[in-house]
Amino acid sequence: MSPKALHVLENAVAAVPESVSRWKGERELFMRTIHHLIQPIRVWVNPDHTVETALVLLRGHRLHGLPVYEGGRVLGIVEPELLLGVPPETPVREVMTIELMVATPQTPLRAVAEWFQQHRQTVMPVMEGDRLVGLVTVFDLLSEIGRSYDPMTGLPWSDYLREWSIEQLSEGNEITIIFFDLDNFGVFNKRYGHVVGDEVLRRVAQILLAEIDPQTDVVCRWGGDEFAIATLRRREEAGLLAHHLSRQIANIHLPEVDVPISVSYGYQGGKRTREREQVHYAATVDNLVNLASQECLMMKGVSLRAAQGGQLQLPIQAVIETPPAEKRIKIQSVSYEREGRRAKARVYLQVENRVLEGASEGEAQPHRLIAEATLNALKPLTPTSVQISLVHILESAADARPAIVSVVILWENGEHRQELVGSAMLREDPNRAVAAAVLDALNRPLGRMLDNL
């Protein structure tokens, strides 16, 4: 076979101009790739198949091109125009295009586009390892290339998220919008400069891209220091994702920066129980974004009334300074006793010299009972106008990571309602971890209450 017979990804990227190869290195994490443009394919031909067979497959499956595949390798590509006027019994090997680029799902969109332009081809095979997973065509790229992207972070702007969300709603799927806003970023830029600030934005974008699932989520830069995710996950799962991402962002460390980087978030959606009728989907998306951004503002402790000099009620997950060490709530002990199908949990907390006791009993569900007992222990600290209740509890584990327990707590203060998320690692004492997850969810509002003791 000629040396030009096959161009794998590395050779292809090296062959295109410098404007493509500059995407290598650290910026690879921000690339626009072709993973979501791939058309699954279940048919191909080998070099000994005839032109007649190739034409039947092309027409029957309405394909723009057909890979010539053998021994775990793509040897060439056949396109309909190459077969016109060729005797039907001619082997495919005699007419296939052998100078081609084979992509992977992670291939940069720009590399594919420039290859198509330079070689006047319209189809590219996509391989994952030694498996042929599909095709990408020049027609698939047209709408994607026309989208507006933020050149600094590589994320699409809000129009992409809105289009995706409208499409999901029109297909009967439910979505949840998560809205993120970096805390005190204006002050941060003034203190460290815009170069450092831009690097923080790139790091945040990198985390969001790395943690979402392209099958269920899309992410965009909304503007300034704001980002948004639209997801098909249930509301509770979206809350857990938002909490996890906020923790990941808090772990960003830059040599020039000596203050923590934090983000506030809000999320709305995922609650529909029946099909919508005569609904304007774009208006629905805008409404969810507005509600999520308002919730994000409440997390910051900001409201229009406060901006106008009015009295601000106790903010939900308001940003506060860490309470003094002697005021922190400590877990003294956690117990769980089961008798048959019934069980009882008891939690003892300590605040300074004060011991708080909470209990819960019912059907033998250790995590739920311990979480409820922890909430009951906190009631003496909670203002009478505030109600806190357990919404959801989830245990998750990855193969190479410690198991994590997460809780979703509903905080109600008059007309304000907020779902707060907390998590803790399940180490030697899983019961204690559940109580720690509850305290983690309530960290900010509890800190304000402790300051008022």
C-alpha positions, -999 to +999 in steps of 0.1 A: +000+000+000+012+035-009+027+056+020-002+080+013-028+053+018-037+063+053-033+095+073-040+089+110-049+118+133-014+128+143-001+130+107-032+148+096-030+175+122+007+179+115-001+183+078-026+212+081-014+247+087+000+261+119-034+276+127-046+241+134-017+226+152-016+255+177-047+238+192-024+212+208-012+213+244-031+228+273-058+243+250-068+207+239-092+207+269-111+236+254-113+224+218-144+222+198-144+185+188-166+164+165-179+140+192-215+152+189-215+154+151-207+117+145-233+097+125-233+061+137-226+037+109-231-001+107-222-008+071-189-006+052-172-025+023-139-043+021-115-038-008-128-068-027-164-058-027-177-046-060-188-011-070-223-025-074-224-035-037-211-001-027-238+017-046-265-005-031-253+003+004-248+041-003-283+044-017-300+021+007-286+039+038-286+074+022-249+078+029-226+105+015-197+081+017-187+046+027-155+035+045-134+007+030-126-012+062-105-044+067-085-058+096-093-031+120-081-004+096-098+021+073-080+018+040-100+043+020-133+059+013-158+056-016-182+084-025-211+082-050-195+105-076-164+082-078-186+053-088-204+070-117-198+052-150-176+025-134-184-011-144-205-027-116-181-056-112-151-034-105-135-040-071-138-011-047-100-011-042-096+003-077-117+034-072-115+042-035-098+074-023-067+063-003-055+097+008-077+105+038-078+115+074-093+092+100-107+111+129-115+102+165-144+116+186-118+140+201-105+154+168-107+192+167-135+205+146-112+229+129-088+202+118-116+183+101-130+215+084-096+224+070-090+189+057-123+189+039-115+223+024-080+214+012-088+179-002-123+187-016-137+157+003-171+155+020-168+124+043-144+113+070-144+080+089-143+081+127-124+055+147-122+048+184-093+025+190-096-002+164-134+002+161-151+021+134-178+042+151-192+064+124-188+091+099-187+129+099-196+148+068-189+184+056-227+190+058-226+181+096-200+209+101-220+237+085-242+246+114-215+240+139-189+262+122-215+290+121-220+290+158-206+318+180-179+306+205-159+324+231-123+324+218-108+326+253-125+296+270-136+277+239-171+274+252-202+283+231-222+314+240-257+313+253-274+309+219-261+273+217-275+264+251-309+280+242-311+261+209-303+228+226-328+234+254-356+244+230-349+212+209-351+190+240-383+206+253-399+202+218-390+165+219-408+160+252-377+159+274-374+178+307-344+201+313-328+217+343-307+249+340-278+254+363-264+290+365-230+298+379-215+332+389-180+336+402-180+354+436-165+389+439-149+386+404-148+423+398-128+429+429-106+399+420-098+414+386-089+448+401-066+431+426-048+406+404-053+420+369-073+408+339-046+383+327-049+363+359-087+368+358-088+354+323-068+324+334-094+318+362-122+318+336-103+293+315-098+270+345-135+272+353-144+264+317-120+234+318-136+220+349-171+224+335-162+207+303-144+179+320-172+171+344-203+172+322-216+143+302-220+153+265-249+128+263-271+147+288-255+181+293-243+212+274-223+241+289-219+277+278-202+309+288-232+332+296-212+364+298-186+380+320-180+357+349-212+337+344-216+302+330-246+280+325-254+243+320-285+228+306-290+192+315-315+163+311-307+152+346-334+152+373-335+183+395-319+165+424-291+152+403-285+186+388-282+200+423-256+174+431-237+182+399-237+219+408-224+213+443-197+190+429-186+216+404-185+243+430-162+221+450-139+215+420-138+252+413-128+259+449-098+237+443-084+260+416-050+273+428-029+298+410+006+309+422-003+346+420-035+343+439-037+341+477-075+342+481-099+313+475-118+311+442-155+304+448-187+303+428-224+307+436-250+287+417-287+283+413-307+256+394-343+253+382-363+228+362-367+191+361-401+190+377-426+186+349-450+157+354-472+160+324-468+171+288-469+208+281-496+221+258-493+251+236-461+262+253-436+286+238-404+266+244-381+296+241-400+315+268-398+284+290-360+283+286-357+320+294-379+316+325-357+287+338-326+308+332-341+338+350-352+316+380-318+299+382-299+332+380-322+347+407-315+317+429-278+323+423-281+359+435-299+347+466-269+324+472-247+354+471-270+373+495-279+399+469-314+412+462-329+443+445-343+454+478-308+453+494-293+471+464-319+499+470-310+501+507-338+480+520-337+455+549-324+421+536-340+390+550-317+361+560-302+351+526-303+316+515-268+301+513-255+337+517-218+343+514-204+348+549-171+346+566-161+314+582-174+314+618-149+315+646-135+281+655-151+280+689-186+284+673-183+256+648-207+227+651-190+195+659-204+160+656-201+144+691-216+110+683-240+092+660-259+060+668-282+037+648-302+008+663-324-015+644-351-039+656-367-059+628-380-035+602-379-005+625-349+015+635-339+046+655-311+071+649-297+095+674-273+124+667-254+145+693-239+178+681-218+203+701-217+241+697-192+257+721-203+242+755-238+233+743-249+198+733-277+194+708-296+161+705-318+149+677-335+116+670-356+100+643-372+066+640-391+047+614-385+021+586-349+008+587-332+033+563-300+043+581-289+072+559-323+089+559-329+084+596-295+098+605-300+128+582-334+135+598-319+131+633-292+156+624-318+181+612-338+176+644-307+183+664-303+216+646-338+229+653-328+249+684-305+269+662-331+275+635-353+307+636-390+299+639-396+315+605-373+288+589-381+252+580-355+227+569-364+193+556-347+164+538-355+161+501-331+135+487-301+114+498-278+096+474-247+074+478-223+073+448-190+057+442-165+056+413-142+026+408-111+045+417-125+070+442-140+068+477-177+065+480-196+098+486-229+105+503-248+136+492-279+151+506-304+177+493-320+199+520-350+222+514-345+255+532-378+276+535-378+311+549-411+328+542-414+331+504-378+321+498-372+284+490-338+269+482-324+234+478-290+232+495-266+204+487-239+189+509-216+158+506-190+139+526-168+109+520-180+076+533-149+065+552-146+043+583-179+056+599-206+060+572-232+071+598-210+100+608-205+109+571-242+113+566-244+138+595-214+156+581-231+159+547-261+176+563-239+201+581-220+207+548-253+215+530-263+240+558-229+255+563-236+290+551-270+297+567-259+279+599-228+301+600-251+332+600-272+318+627-242+310+649-230+346+645-263+357+659-262+335+690 
